[in-house]
C-alpha cells in the first residue's frame, strides 16, 4: 500500500472550539491492546442517546496520554454532556479546554483510523506550519468524532479526527 503524500493529507478545516465536557467509559491500553476499543464502544452503546444531559448527537473517542513514553494510553468512548445529570456514576469525565483544532475527515472504514492518524502525525504535521498542542501526560492527544451519519454496523460514515494545534 502506498502512503499518501503530505500534501494529500489536508484538514477539512481549522476550528477554535469552546470548552467541552466529555463523559464515558475509559480504559488504559497499549498499542497491542488497541483492539479492545470496539469492545468499549459496545459497552457504551446501550447508553447512547439516553443520557439526559447529552449535548448533541455526536460520540467522541478521546486518546489521552498517560506518560511521556507513549507506550500506553487511555481511551475514553463517550459523549459531550452539559452536566452530570443522568450520567452513570462509574463513568469518567474529561474537560477539554478551549482549543484550536485541525479537523480531518476520515473517508475510509473505521478500521483504517490508525493509518489516517499515522499519516497526520508523520506526514501532515511536520510539513504544516503547526505544532501539536496536546501537552503532557493526562492531556488529550487527539479526538475521534463520530457524527450523525456514522453507522457502527458498517463502520463507515461521518468520522472526523481532531488534532489540537497551535502555530509554530
Secondary structure as UniProt FT lines:
FT   HELIX           6..8
FT   STRAND          13..17
FT   STRAND          20..30
FT   HELIX           31..36
FT   HELIX           37..45
FT   TURN            46..49
FT   TURN            52..53
FT   STRAND          54..65
FT   TURN            68..69
FT   STRAND          72..81
FT   TURN            85..86
FT   TURN            89..90
FT   STRAND          92..96
FT   STRAND          99..106
FT   HELIX           110..112
FT   HELIX           113..119
FT   HELIX           120..124
FT   HELIX           125..127
FT   STRAND          130..132
FT   TURN            137..138
FT   STRAND          140..146
FT   TURN            148..149
FT   TURN            152..155
FT   STRAND          159..167
//
